[in-house]
Amino acid sequence: MKCRLCKSNRLSFFLDLGRQPLANKYPKNSDEIKKEKLFKLELLFCNSCKSLQIKKIISRKHMFEDYYYLSSVNKGLVDHFKNLSKKFNKKSFVLDIGSNDGILLNELKNRNIKFLGVDPSVNVGKIANSKGLTTLIDFFNNKTVRVIKKNYGNPDYIVASSVFTHMSDPNKFIESIKKLLANNGTFILEIEYLPSILKNFQFERFYFDRPFYYSLNTIINIFKKKKMYVEDAEKIKPHGGSIRIYIKNKKIKYSKRLIELLNEEKKILKVSNLNLFSKKIQNLAIDFNSNLKKHYSNGDFIIGYGSPARLATITNFAKIEKKLIKFIVEDSPLKIGRYTPGIHIPIKKRSAIDIKKKYKIILFAYDYFKDIRKKLKGYRCDYFLPIPFKKIK
């Protein structure tokens, strides 16, 4: 097969993560568990545009219309978008694509900046609209471009945060951005950054929601083909190490830090590092499984905190037995009372934790450890990262 991004024949096999469920689908009962489907999760590397892509793409419609991720339950993300909102002034019109429950829109509203959200998830979009955060519930495509142009005008800024990697046809998405963005406008793209994933052996970042994983090299080339140009980029904290990229309609000189990032990623995106990644994660998965079994045998009470999509990839790849983790604590009301994908560990409210018991807590939502520790102040807990398995304080 050819690379879906650049049409090159220079694809090579990278990784097999075995049979995996859809990572953001949480069955609520035995009937839904029986209907759950598993698919083989294989990844390919394009030696031309320096991207990763999942071999089998699952329908976006089936995946996102009913969705269980709420951004605003994570204080770290709230702070992130509060800081991002400061980049815009009161004369700006900002469009947020994949606006979820309105985490950025709320900050823009507070700053009296004109805004609009677009999100395909019916249940999540309704939550945003109920809060007065105007959201079009639809996929971003040529149809929504026409609606926005007619009713709201051309945005000065378009933001897509942790959305672009979800696109099964990113080239069409770029064309729609090009049509809608004001001539002197800026497209701000935040994506999970492939070099960070490889450097930190974060195989848990791979799941069917995200068909593509990008380097800066990839982004520069695919946008250039559509006559859009990368001006600047910076590393940001969300999702284990992402990157924020600033893209214009007109060709512009590279910033100094963009050049530095491009030089840095050349050193990471080597065949030797790709081979090392595949070997290393096998050992990480085995280590996680064996440590859980050891704590279980010792009579320790093991629970998890957070059920992000990465939990599904970790637990299914590492073949974790359901009995090893008693339950998962969640703060999102959309997930509570359901089960984790594939392994089917029950998901419960924080109140399920007994203050009298001693717990070993696996931090699947490890990005938000500081917030979790504050929430569990006064409880008797030892905290552990799953991958690599280690105790943290």
N, C-alpha and C positions, 0 to 999 in steps of 0.2 A: 504493500500500500504506500501511497504518497503522504507526505506531511500535509495535514489539513490547513496549515497556516501559510506555508511558503511554496507548497506543491513540489518540494524536492523529493528525490528518490533516496536521499541519504538518511533514512530512518534506521535505527538499530534498536534491538531489544534492550531494555534497561532493567525491569523489575517485575516479578510476579508476587502479588500479595494474596494469592489464593482466592477462594470464593468469599465474596463480601456482600452484605446487605446494602440497601440504600441508607446512608448514614444519618439522614435527618428524617427518617420515618420511624416513629415510635409506636409499635403496636399496643393497643389498649386492652386486649383480651385474648383468650385462647383462639378464637376464630380468626382474628387478624394475624396472630402468630402462625397459624397453619397456612395462611395465604401469603406469608412473607416469601419473597424470592431472593435468591442469592445469584450473583453473577461473578464471573472470573474477572479479577482486577489486575490487568497487565498494563505496564507503561512502556512507551517507546521514546527514544531520544532522537531529536533531529540535529544532525551534525552541521546542517547549513544555518538554520536560524536560532540554534541553541535553545530549544524549548523541549519540554516534556509533554506528552499527550497520552491520555488513556485510550487504549485500543478500541474498547467497546463504549460507545456513547449511548446513554439512556435518555429517553424522551424528557425534555425540559418541562413540558406541560404536566406530565405525570408527577414530576419531582417538586415543583414549586407552587402549584395552585393552593395546596394545603400544606402549610409550613409551620415548623415548631421552634424556630429560632427568634428570640426577642433580644435585640441589641441592648435595650435600655436597662436590663436587669444587671448589667455589668458596669460597675462604677468606673473601672478603668477605661472602658469605651466611651462612657458619658464624658469623662474628662478629655479624652482624645478629640471628640467632636466639638466640645466647647472651645478647645484651642483652635481647631480648624475653622470654626465660625468667625474667628477674629481676623481671618485673612480677607473678609469681604466687608465692603462699606455699604452705607444705607442707600446708595444709588444703584447697587447691584441687583440683578435678578439671578437667583441661583436655582438651578434644577438639580435635584438629587435623584439619581437613578439607583434603584434597589434601596429605597429609603426606609424599608422595614417598618418599625413602629414609630418612626419619626424622630429618631435620636438626634440627627443633625437639624431637622426641620424645627424642632422645639427650640434649639439654640438660636436659630435664625429668627424665629418669631420673637424671642425675647429681645433681640437686638434690632427689631423693626426693619428687617431686611426682607425684601420680596422673595418668596420661595414657592416651589412646587415639588412634590415628590411623585415618583413613579415606582410601583412595585407590583409584581404579578400575583403575590400571595393574597388571596381573598380574605382569609381570617386575620392576617397581620395588617393589611391595608385598612380594614375596618377599624382596627384599634387606633391607628393614626388619625383617621378621619373623625372618630368619636372624640378626639382630643382637640379638634379644630386645626389639625395639621394636614392641609389639603393634599390629598394623594390620589393620583389616577391609578386605579387597580387594573393593570394590564402589563404585558411585556413591552419593553422599549423597542419600537420598530417604526417603519415608515408611517403606519397609521397613527401612532401616538405623536410622531413628529408633526404631522399635519394638524392634529388637535391642539398641540401646544402652540404652534406658530399662530394659528387662527385666534386662539382664546387668550394667550398670555404673551406672545412675542418671542423673540430670540434671546436666550439666556446669555448673560455676560460670563457666567461660570456654569459649567456642567461638572458635577461630582459623581464619580462611580467608585465607591469604596467596598472592597472585597466582593465585587460583582463580576468583573471582567472575566475572571477565571471560570465563572459559571457558564459563559456563553458557548454554545455549541457551534455557532457561526460568528466568530468575532469580526470577520471582515465586513459582514453586513451591518453589524453594530457600529463599526467605525464610520461607515458611509452615512448612517443615520445621525451620528454625532456631527459629522462634517456639514450636513444639511442644516442642522438646527443651531449650532453654536454661532454667536455673533462674530462678525469678521475679525474684530480685535479681541475676541473672547479667549478664555483659557479653559481647557479640559483638564481637570485634576483627577488623575487615576491613581487609586491605591490598590495594590495587589500583593498577594503573598509572593515573596521573592525567591525564585528558584535557587540562587546561590546560597541564601540563608538556610533553606531546607536541606540542601546537600551538605553544607558545612556542619550543621548541627544534627545530622542524621534523623531528621524529623519525618520519618515515613508515615506518621499518623496524619500528616497534612494531605495525603492522597486518598481521595474517595470519589464516588461517581458524580457528586454534585459539581465537581470541578474537572472538566475535560482537559484543560490546558494549564501548564505551569510555565511562567515566563521569566526570561532574563531581560535585562535592559536592552541587550542586543536584539532580542526578538521584537520588543515593543518599538524600537526605533525603526526597524525594517518594515514591519507590517503597517505602521501608520504612515511611513514615507510613501508607500505604494498608493495610499489614498490621499496624498498631498496634505498630510498633517505632520507636524514636526516637533520632536522633543526638544525642549529648551533646557530643562533642569530636572533634577531628581534628588531625593533625600531619603535616608532610611528612617523608618518609624517603628514603634514598638508593637502594635497590635498583631495578633495571630502568629506569635513566635518570631517575628522579625519580618516586617513588610517593607515596601518601598512606595513612596509617593512621587508621582511623575507629572510634570507640568508640560502640557502639549498645546501647541498653537496651530492656527490655520495657515500661518505664514512662516517661511523658513527663517530661522534665527540662529545666532551663534550659540554653541554649546557653553554651558556654565562650567566653571572650574571644577565644581564638585561632581558634575556629571562625568567629566573626563576621568576623574579619579575613580569613580565607581566602575566605569567601563574597564579600566586597567585592572582593577581589583577582581572583577568577575572573570576575566580571562584566565587568571591563575586557578580559579575554582572549577570552571567548566572544562575539565580535562577528563579523558577516558579513564585514566588511572583512578581519579576520584570517584567516578561513577561505579567502577568495579569495587572499590573499597566500600562504598555505601551499601551495596547489595549484600556483601559479606558481613558487614558490621551489624546491620539491623537484624539478621538472623540470630546473632548472639544476644542482642538486646532483648528480643522477644523471648528467647529461651530463659534468659536471666530473670525477666519479669515473672514468667510463669513459675519458675522454680522457687523464687522468693515468696510468692503468694502461697504456694503449697507449704513452705516451711513455716510461715506465720500461722497458717490455718492449722497445721499439725500441732503447733505450740498452744493452740486454744485461743489465739488472738481473735478479737472481734474486728473484722475488716469491712470497711465501707468505702465508697467512693464519694468524691464531691465534684459535682458538675457532670453533665452529660452532653458535651459538645460532640460534633460529628466525629472528631478524632477518637473518641472513646470506642466507637464501632470498629474503626480500622485497627486500633491497638488490640482490643479484646478478641476480635475474630482472627487476626493474623497470629496472635500469640496462643490461640486456642485455649482461652481461659475457661475453666469450668464455672458454671453459674453459682455453685455452692461456695466458691472461694470468696466471693464478695457478697455480703448480706443484702445490701441495697445501695442505691446511689442517691445522694442528697441533691436536690435541685432548687433553684430560686425562681425558675420560669414556671408560671402556672400552666402553660401549655403542655409541659412534659410530665408534671406531677400526676401520679396515678397510672402511668404507662410503664412500658418496659424498654430496655435498651435494645437496639437493633441486633439481630443475630444471636446473641447470647441470652437475652431476655432477663436481665437483672432488674428487679423492681425499682422504680424511681419514686422517691418520697419527699415530703416536705422536710425542712430543717428541724421541725418540732419532733420528728421521729428519733432524733438523737437524745439519748437518756444522759442527763448530766452526771448521773452516778456511775456510769460505765466508763471504761478505758477503751479508746478506739485507736485503730491503725487506719488512717485516712489516706486513700490514694487520690492524689490531686489530678484528676483528668482536666479540670479547668485551671491548669497550673499558672496561666498568665495572670490570674487574679488572686494569687496566694495571699497577698497583703490584705485584700478585702475579706477573703474567706477567714483568715486568722482573726480579724476583728470581729466578724460575725460569731465566731465560736469562742470568744474570750470567756474564760471560766470553765470551759469543758476540758476533760482530760483526753488530749489527743496527741498522737505522734503523726507527723505528716511525711508523705513519701511521694516523690516523683515516680511515675510509671516507667518512663523511658528517658534516660537510663534509670533503673531502679535505684533510688538512694533516698536516705532520710534527709529532710531539710528542716531548718529552724526559722 
